[in-house]
Amino acid sequence: MTARPDHHSAAETWRGSWINFYQYRGGQSHLGLIISATREEADKVRAVWFEGVAERAKLGLVMAVWVPTWEPYEIIGKFERRIADDHPSVAKAKNCIFSTAIPHEVL
């Protein structure tokens, strides 16, 4: 679920902060809540997120993100199927098809 940009891209020379980007099968996407000082730290944040997703799945919980606010939450497994995979405001972590750290620019 992770990818690295082309080694010749501007991202490889970026010296600023980083934020994680997530894309889902249902078309949803969002940025993470944590801004990291380095790409490596952002990669670790993403790894911890997906480890937590796997651990909660063992307990019958589905992790999701409320897209408008980027806030994560748990869905009890038996209720998860009531929320469509392409719901515009709910991104289920199990449907993540791509994630990567991207340069974060403060506007």
C-alpha positions as CSV (number, residue, x, y, z in Angstrom):
1,M,0.0,0.0,0.0
2,T,2.9,2.3,-0.3
3,A,4.8,3.8,-3.1
4,R,7.9,6.0,-3.6
5,P,8.1,8.7,-6.3
6,D,10.5,8.5,-9.2
7,H,14.0,9.1,-7.8
8,H,14.4,12.0,-10.3
9,S,11.4,13.9,-8.9
10,A,11.5,17.1,-6.9
11,A,10.2,15.1,-3.9
12,E,13.5,13.4,-3.5
13,T,15.2,16.7,-2.9
14,W,12.5,18.1,-0.6
15,R,13.9,19.3,2.7
16,G,10.6,20.5,4.3
17,S,7.9,18.6,6.2
18,W,5.9,15.6,4.9
19,I,2.3,14.4,5.2
20,N,0.8,11.1,4.2
21,F,-1.7,10.8,1.3
22,Y,-4.2,8.0,1.0
23,Q,-6.3,6.9,-2.0
24,Y,-9.2,4.4,-1.8
25,R,-11.0,1.9,-4.1
26,G,-14.2,3.9,-3.8
27,G,-12.6,7.1,-5.1
28,Q,-12.1,8.8,-1.8
29,S,-8.8,10.4,-0.8
30,H,-7.4,12.4,2.1
31,L,-4.3,13.6,3.8
32,G,-3.2,12.2,7.2
33,L,-3.4,14.2,10.4
34,I,0.3,14.1,11.3
35,I,2.9,16.3,9.7
36,S,6.3,14.7,9.9
37,A,9.7,16.4,9.8
38,T,11.2,13.8,7.4
39,R,9.9,11.3,4.8
40,E,11.2,8.4,6.9
41,E,9.1,9.6,9.9
42,A,6.0,9.9,7.7
43,D,6.6,6.4,6.4
44,K,6.7,5.2,10.0
45,V,3.5,7.0,10.8
46,R,1.8,5.2,7.9
47,A,3.2,1.8,8.9
48,V,1.8,2.3,12.4
49,W,-1.6,3.2,11.0
50,F,-1.7,0.0,8.9
51,E,-0.5,-2.1,11.8
52,G,-3.3,-0.7,13.9
53,V,-5.8,-1.4,11.1
54,A,-4.7,-5.1,11.0
55,E,-4.8,-5.5,14.8
56,R,-8.3,-4.0,15.0
57,A,-9.5,-6.3,12.1
58,K,-8.5,-9.3,14.4
59,L,-11.1,-7.9,16.9
60,G,-13.8,-7.6,14.3
61,L,-13.4,-3.8,13.9
62,V,-13.0,-1.9,10.6
63,M,-10.9,1.3,10.7
64,A,-12.3,4.1,8.6
65,V,-11.7,7.8,8.1
66,W,-14.4,10.5,8.0
67,V,-13.1,12.2,4.9
68,P,-14.4,15.8,5.5
69,T,-12.3,16.0,8.7
70,W,-9.7,13.3,8.1
71,E,-10.6,11.9,11.5
72,P,-10.2,8.1,12.0
73,Y,-12.7,5.9,13.8
74,E,-13.7,2.3,14.2
75,I,-16.8,0.6,12.8
76,I,-18.1,-2.6,14.4
77,G,-17.6,-5.3,11.7
78,K,-21.3,-6.4,11.5
79,F,-22.3,-2.8,10.8
80,E,-19.6,-2.1,8.2
81,R,-21.4,-3.6,5.3
82,R,-24.2,-1.0,5.8
83,I,-21.7,1.7,4.6
84,A,-21.1,1.5,0.9
85,D,-17.4,1.2,-0.2
86,D,-17.9,4.3,-2.4
87,H,-19.5,6.4,0.3
88,P,-18.1,9.9,-0.4
89,S,-17.5,10.7,3.3
90,V,-16.3,7.3,4.6
91,A,-13.0,5.8,3.5
92,K,-12.5,2.3,4.9
93,A,-8.8,1.5,5.5
94,K,-9.2,-2.0,4.1
95,N,-10.0,-0.4,0.7
96,C,-6.8,1.7,0.6
97,I,-5.2,1.1,-2.8
98,F,-2.4,3.6,-2.6
99,S,-0.6,5.6,0.1
100,T,2.6,7.6,0.2
101,A,4.3,10.4,1.9
102,I,4.2,13.7,0.0
103,P,5.9,17.0,0.6
104,H,3.8,19.3,2.8
105,E,3.8,23.0,2.1
106,V,2.3,25.4,4.5
107,L,0.1,27.8,2.6
